[in-house]
Amino acid sequence: MIPKVTVLMPVYNGVPYLRDAIDSILSQTFGDFEFLIIDDASTDQSVALIQSYKDARIRLVQNETNLGQVCSQNKGLRLARGTYIARLDQDDSSLPTRLDRQVAVLDSELSVAVVGTWMYSLDSTGDATYVWQGRVADRADYLFSILTDALPLYHPSVMFRRDAVMQVQGYDESLPYCEDQDLWRRLALAGFDARVIAEPLSRYRVHGGQQTVSQAETQANNHLLSQERFIQAFTDEFSARPLRLLMTYRSSKGDAFWDICLSPNLAKEWCRQLDNMLGQMRLRLQLKPWQYRKLSKLVRCHAARVAGRAWRRGISLQWRASPPIYIFSLRGGLAVVSSFHAWTYPLVFVLAPIMPALRMLKLWALRDVYVERCYSFLRAKARRSRTVRYWYSRIC
């Protein structure tokens, strides 16, 4: 009998957390699945642990040599018998209703190729420290999240259609540690949609031995390459990097946009290219009118945030270059004009010239030990305040 779902889990020396991962799948409320485990030539007791389970749904495949995570995942795609594939990593786990909820979405929305969930972040002891959230309710959300490098499709939480992923040739083996996000981008380019269930149904364990920690630099570089490939599908090579920096200003490298946008004329040019990119996305992806309108509104609201970011430089070339980006954002209509960053931009633009003086005043005041201690205390309190963090994220 062919199962509806294949749960795919590559394993390499995963003994410390492997039992939790396996138990979480075997206790799912949805039962029509096979549990395909690809052991990548482990040198610990992973295979023995897996073989200790007598559940007929477990299907163990052992690599003769170590192929690596991405190659093992592609091997799993080829061997999978299920219509849908649910991913899981050896150090993560799923809540009991995860598969049930994701199957329901894929069964009811045929244009959706991948479904994620919110996810608990666990420390090495298993305590929940954070909930990874995000919103993808329609295709406009999906595309905007990709453009802003904020797509909340966390790999250990996803379920996807096997035929859709095989249509785009599976995982790109030249982009290790970023292969999942690259896959979601290529699914979007192929015309597929995505959803995120707004409930934590997965658990992601953070510890020093995981690959996303040990290979952070490689992951970041491959991430940027994949992001620019996506943007180049709708614009020229010359414009891809500036548009990526403009759209990802909140990421670790995004603020670099203001290092290359040093004049109003440059700002106008990047806004023109951004407009052209939206037009190309509408044509190539055959967006419905409401999808295009929503995506355009989201991008223009984002542009207002980027314009407001220039205040951090005080009186500078960036400060003078920001008005064209702000004007571009206002063309999104009332929904954009009434947004927080749109109506606060004139205020921060006027206040920007005094920012260097305020920074100098802060540095001067902090020379006093008592003032420095008070400042550190208040800063620590503010970081623990949800209200302060919320408004800081809105402004900055």
C-alpha positions as CSV (number, residue, x, y, z in Angstrom):
1,M,0.0,0.0,0.0
2,I,1.4,3.4,-1.0
3,P,1.5,5.9,1.9
4,K,0.1,9.4,1.5
5,V,3.1,11.0,3.3
6,T,6.8,10.2,3.5
7,V,8.5,11.7,6.5
8,L,12.1,12.2,5.3
9,M,14.9,12.4,7.9
10,P,18.6,12.3,7.0
11,V,20.8,11.1,10.0
12,Y,24.5,11.5,10.6
13,N,25.8,10.7,14.1
14,G,22.6,11.8,15.7
15,V,22.4,9.7,18.8
16,P,22.0,12.5,21.4
17,Y,18.6,13.7,20.2
18,L,17.5,11.0,17.7
19,R,15.1,9.1,19.9
20,D,13.1,12.3,20.6
21,A,12.8,12.9,16.8
22,I,11.7,9.3,16.0
23,D,9.2,9.2,18.9
24,S,7.6,12.4,17.8
25,I,6.8,11.0,14.4
26,L,5.6,7.6,15.6
27,S,3.1,9.4,17.9
28,Q,1.5,11.5,15.2
29,T,-2.3,11.5,15.0
30,F,-2.1,11.0,11.2
31,G,-1.1,7.4,10.5
32,D,-0.8,7.0,6.7
33,F,2.9,7.6,6.4
34,E,6.3,5.9,5.9
35,F,9.2,7.1,7.9
36,L,12.2,7.2,5.5
37,I,15.4,7.5,7.4
38,I,18.6,8.0,5.4
39,D,21.7,7.2,7.5
40,D,24.7,9.0,6.0
41,A,27.4,6.5,7.0
42,S,27.1,7.3,10.7
43,T,30.1,6.3,12.9
44,D,28.2,6.3,16.2
45,Q,25.2,4.1,17.3
46,S,22.6,5.8,15.2
47,V,21.8,2.8,13.1
48,A,21.5,0.5,16.1
49,L,19.2,3.0,17.8
50,I,17.0,3.1,14.6
51,Q,16.9,-0.6,14.2
52,S,15.8,-1.0,17.9
53,Y,12.4,0.3,16.7
54,K,10.1,-2.5,15.3
55,D,7.5,-0.1,13.8
56,A,6.8,-1.2,10.2
57,R,6.5,2.4,9.1
58,I,10.2,3.0,9.6
59,R,12.2,2.4,6.4
60,L,16.0,2.7,7.0
61,V,18.4,3.3,4.0
62,Q,22.1,3.3,4.7
63,N,24.6,5.2,2.6
64,E,27.8,3.3,2.0
65,T,29.8,6.5,2.2
66,N,29.1,9.9,3.6
67,L,27.2,11.9,0.9
68,G,26.3,15.0,2.9
69,Q,23.0,16.4,4.0
70,V,21.8,17.8,0.6
71,C,22.7,14.7,-1.4
72,S,21.0,12.5,1.2
73,Q,17.9,14.6,1.0
74,N,17.8,14.3,-2.8
75,K,18.3,10.5,-2.5
76,G,15.3,10.5,-0.1
77,L,13.2,12.4,-2.6
78,R,13.9,9.8,-5.2
79,L,13.2,6.9,-2.9
80,A,10.1,8.4,-1.3
81,R,6.7,6.8,-2.1
82,G,4.4,9.3,-0.5
83,T,2.5,12.0,-2.4
84,Y,3.6,14.5,0.3
85,I,7.0,14.7,2.0
86,A,7.4,16.0,5.5
87,R,10.9,17.0,6.5
88,L,12.5,16.5,9.9
89,D,16.1,16.8,11.1
90,Q,17.6,14.3,13.6
91,D,17.8,16.9,16.4
92,D,14.3,18.3,16.0
93,S,10.8,17.0,16.7
94,S,7.1,17.4,15.8
95,L,4.0,17.9,17.9
96,P,1.4,15.1,17.5
97,T,-1.0,17.0,15.1
98,R,1.6,18.4,12.7
99,L,1.1,15.9,9.9
100,D,-2.7,16.0,10.2
101,R,-2.8,19.8,9.9
102,Q,-0.4,20.0,7.0
103,V,-2.1,17.3,5.0
104,A,-5.4,19.1,5.4
105,V,-3.9,22.3,3.9
106,L,-2.3,20.5,0.9
107,D,-5.5,18.5,0.2
108,S,-7.7,21.6,0.2
109,E,-5.4,24.1,-1.7
110,L,-4.1,22.5,-4.9
111,S,-1.9,25.6,-5.8
112,V,0.0,25.3,-2.6
113,A,3.3,23.3,-2.9
114,V,4.7,23.7,0.6
115,V,3.3,24.2,4.1
116,G,5.2,25.3,7.1
117,T,4.3,25.9,10.7
118,W,5.4,28.1,13.6
119,M,8.1,26.4,15.6
120,Y,9.4,26.3,19.1
121,S,13.1,27.0,19.5
122,L,14.7,24.8,22.2
123,D,18.0,25.1,23.9
124,S,20.3,22.1,24.3
125,T,18.4,21.0,27.5
126,G,15.1,20.9,25.6
127,D,13.5,24.1,27.2
128,A,11.5,26.3,24.8
129,T,13.1,29.8,24.6
130,Y,11.3,31.3,21.7
131,V,8.6,30.8,19.1
132,W,9.6,31.2,15.5
133,Q,6.6,32.8,13.8
134,G,5.7,34.4,10.5
135,R,2.8,35.0,8.2
136,V,2.2,33.5,4.7
137,A,-1.5,33.6,4.0
138,D,-1.4,34.0,0.2
139,R,0.9,34.3,-2.8
140,A,1.6,38.0,-2.2
141,D,2.8,37.2,1.3
142,Y,5.0,34.3,-0.1
143,L,6.7,36.5,-2.7
144,F,7.2,39.5,-0.4
145,S,8.7,37.3,2.3
146,I,11.2,35.9,-0.3
147,L,12.1,39.4,-1.5
148,T,12.7,40.6,2.0
149,D,14.6,37.5,3.0
150,A,12.1,36.8,5.8
151,L,10.4,33.7,4.5
152,P,9.1,31.8,7.6
153,L,9.3,28.3,6.0
154,Y,11.6,26.6,8.5
155,H,12.9,23.3,7.1
156,P,12.2,20.9,10.0
157,S,8.5,22.2,9.9
158,V,7.6,21.8,6.2
159,M,5.6,19.4,4.2
160,F,5.6,19.7,0.4
161,R,4.3,18.0,-2.7
162,R,6.9,15.6,-4.0
163,D,5.9,16.1,-7.7
164,A,6.3,19.9,-7.4
165,V,9.7,19.6,-5.9
166,M,10.8,17.1,-8.4
167,Q,9.6,19.4,-11.1
168,V,12.2,22.0,-10.0
169,Q,14.9,19.3,-9.8
170,G,14.9,18.9,-6.0
171,Y,17.5,20.5,-3.7
172,D,20.5,22.4,-5.3
173,E,23.5,20.5,-4.2
174,S,25.8,23.5,-5.0
175,L,24.1,25.5,-2.2
176,P,24.7,23.5,1.1
177,Y,23.2,24.9,4.3
178,C,20.9,27.1,2.2
179,E,19.3,24.4,0.0
180,D,15.9,24.7,1.7
181,Q,15.4,28.5,1.2
182,D,16.7,28.2,-2.4
183,L,14.1,25.5,-3.0
184,W,11.2,27.7,-1.8
185,R,12.4,30.5,-4.1
186,R,12.5,28.1,-7.1
187,L,9.0,26.8,-6.3
188,A,7.8,30.4,-6.3
189,L,9.5,31.0,-9.7
190,A,7.7,27.9,-11.0
191,G,4.3,29.4,-10.1
192,F,3.6,27.5,-6.9
193,D,2.2,29.0,-3.6
194,A,3.0,28.4,0.0
195,R,1.3,28.6,3.4
196,V,2.3,28.8,7.0
197,I,0.1,27.4,9.8
198,A,0.0,30.0,12.5
199,E,0.6,27.5,15.3
200,P,3.8,26.0,16.7
201,L,3.7,22.4,15.6
202,S,7.4,21.7,15.4
203,R,10.4,22.0,17.8
204,Y,13.8,23.2,16.6
205,R,16.8,22.5,18.8
206,V,19.6,25.0,19.0
207,H,23.0,23.6,20.0
208,G,26.7,24.1,19.1
209,G,27.0,20.9,17.1
210,Q,24.4,21.6,14.4
211,Q,25.5,22.5,10.9
212,T,23.7,25.9,10.8
213,V,26.0,27.0,13.7
214,S,29.3,25.5,12.5
215,Q,28.8,26.5,8.8
216,A,27.2,29.9,9.4
217,E,29.5,31.8,7.0
218,T,29.0,29.3,4.1
219,Q,25.2,29.4,4.8
220,A,25.2,33.2,4.6
221,N,27.2,33.4,1.4
222,N,25.0,30.8,-0.4
223,H,21.9,32.6,0.9
224,L,22.9,35.8,-0.8
225,L,23.7,34.0,-4.0
226,S,20.3,32.3,-4.1
227,Q,18.5,35.6,-3.2
228,E,20.2,37.4,-6.1
229,R,19.4,34.6,-8.5
230,F,15.7,35.0,-7.6
231,I,15.8,38.8,-8.2
232,Q,17.7,38.3,-11.5
233,A,14.8,36.4,-12.8
234,F,12.9,39.7,-13.0
235,T,15.6,42.2,-13.6
236,D,19.2,42.6,-15.0
237,E,22.4,41.5,-13.4
238,F,23.5,45.1,-12.8
239,S,20.3,45.9,-10.7
240,A,20.1,42.6,-8.7
241,R,22.5,43.5,-5.9
242,P,21.2,47.0,-5.2
243,L,17.6,45.7,-5.2
244,R,18.5,42.8,-2.9
245,L,20.1,45.2,-0.5
246,L,17.1,47.5,-0.7
247,M,14.7,44.7,0.0
248,T,16.7,43.0,2.8
249,Y,17.8,46.1,4.7
250,R,16.7,44.5,8.1
251,S,19.0,41.5,7.6
252,S,22.7,41.5,8.7
253,K,23.9,42.8,5.4
254,G,20.8,44.7,4.3
255,D,21.9,48.1,5.8
256,A,24.7,48.1,3.2
257,F,22.1,49.5,0.8
258,W,22.9,52.9,2.2
259,D,26.6,52.4,1.5
260,I,25.9,52.4,-2.3
261,C,22.9,54.7,-2.5
262,L,24.6,58.1,-2.1
263,S,22.6,60.5,-4.2
264,P,18.9,61.2,-5.0
265,N,19.5,60.2,-8.6
266,L,20.7,56.8,-7.6
267,A,17.7,56.4,-5.3
268,K,15.4,57.3,-8.2
269,E,17.1,54.8,-10.4
270,W,16.7,51.9,-7.9
271,C,13.1,52.8,-7.4
272,R,12.5,52.7,-11.1
273,Q,14.2,49.3,-11.3
274,L,12.1,48.2,-8.3
275,D,8.9,49.2,-10.2
276,N,10.1,47.4,-13.3
277,M,10.8,44.3,-11.2
278,L,7.3,44.3,-9.8
279,G,5.9,44.6,-13.4
280,Q,8.0,41.6,-14.5
281,M,6.9,39.6,-11.5
282,R,3.3,40.3,-12.5
283,L,3.8,39.1,-16.0
284,R,6.1,36.1,-15.5
285,L,4.3,34.7,-12.5
286,Q,0.8,35.6,-13.9
287,L,-0.3,37.3,-10.7
288,K,-3.9,38.0,-10.3
289,P,-4.8,41.7,-10.0
290,W,-5.4,41.5,-6.2
291,Q,-2.1,39.6,-5.7
292,Y,-0.2,42.3,-7.6
293,R,-1.9,45.1,-5.7
294,K,-1.1,43.6,-2.4
295,L,2.5,42.8,-3.3
296,S,3.0,46.3,-4.6
297,K,1.6,47.7,-1.4
298,L,3.8,45.6,0.8
299,V,6.9,46.6,-1.3
300,R,6.0,50.3,-1.0
301,C,5.5,50.0,2.7
302,H,8.8,48.4,2.9
303,A,10.3,51.3,0.9
304,A,9.0,53.7,3.5
305,R,10.9,51.8,6.2
306,V,14.1,51.9,4.1
307,A,13.8,55.6,3.6
308,G,13.4,56.1,7.4
309,R,16.5,54.0,8.0
310,A,18.6,56.9,6.6
311,W,18.1,58.9,9.8
312,R,20.6,56.7,11.5
313,R,23.4,58.3,9.4
314,G,22.5,61.9,10.5
315,I,23.5,64.6,8.0
316,S,24.9,62.5,5.2
317,L,24.6,61.7,1.5
318,Q,22.2,58.9,2.5
319,W,20.0,61.4,4.3
320,R,19.8,63.5,1.2
321,A,19.2,60.4,-1.0
322,S,16.2,59.1,1.0
323,P,13.4,61.4,-0.2
324,P,13.0,59.7,-3.6
325,I,12.5,56.4,-1.9
326,Y,9.9,57.9,0.4
327,I,8.1,59.5,-2.6
328,F,8.1,56.1,-4.3
329,S,6.4,54.5,-1.3
330,L,3.7,57.1,-1.2
331,R,2.5,56.0,-4.7
332,G,1.1,53.0,-3.0
333,G,-2.0,54.9,-2.0
334,L,-3.8,55.5,1.3
335,A,-2.8,52.1,2.8
336,V,0.8,53.1,2.5
337,V,0.5,56.8,3.4
338,S,-1.3,55.8,6.6
339,S,1.4,53.3,7.6
340,F,3.6,54.0,10.6
341,H,6.9,54.5,8.7
342,A,5.2,56.7,6.0
343,W,3.7,59.2,8.4
344,T,6.8,59.3,10.7
345,Y,9.3,59.8,7.9
346,P,9.0,63.6,7.8
347,L,9.6,63.7,11.5
348,V,12.7,61.6,11.5
349,F,14.0,63.4,8.4
350,V,13.9,66.7,10.3
351,L,15.4,65.2,13.4
352,A,18.2,63.4,11.6
353,P,20.6,66.4,11.6
354,I,20.8,66.3,15.4
355,M,21.5,62.6,15.7
356,P,25.3,62.9,15.6
357,A,25.2,65.5,18.4
358,L,23.0,63.2,20.5
359,R,25.4,60.3,19.9
360,M,28.3,62.5,21.0
361,L,26.4,63.6,24.1
362,K,25.7,60.0,25.0
363,L,29.4,59.0,24.7
364,W,30.3,62.0,26.8
365,A,27.8,61.2,29.5
366,L,28.8,57.5,29.6
367,R,32.3,58.5,30.7
368,D,30.8,58.9,34.2
369,V,30.7,55.5,35.9
370,Y,27.4,56.1,37.6
371,V,25.7,57.2,34.4
372,E,27.2,54.2,32.5
373,R,25.7,51.8,35.1
374,C,22.3,53.5,35.0
375,Y,22.4,53.3,31.2
376,S,23.3,49.6,31.2
377,F,20.6,48.9,33.7
378,L,17.9,50.7,31.7
379,R,19.1,49.2,28.5
380,A,18.8,45.7,30.0
381,K,15.3,46.4,31.2
382,A,14.3,47.7,27.8
383,R,15.5,44.6,26.1
384,R,13.3,42.5,28.3
385,S,10.2,44.7,27.6
386,R,8.0,43.5,24.9
387,T,6.5,46.9,24.4
388,V,9.9,48.6,24.0
389,R,11.2,45.9,21.7
390,Y,8.0,46.3,19.6
391,W,8.4,50.0,19.1
392,Y,12.1,49.7,18.5
393,S,11.5,47.2,15.7
394,R,8.9,49.6,14.2
395,I,11.3,52.6,14.3
396,C,14.6,50.9,13.5
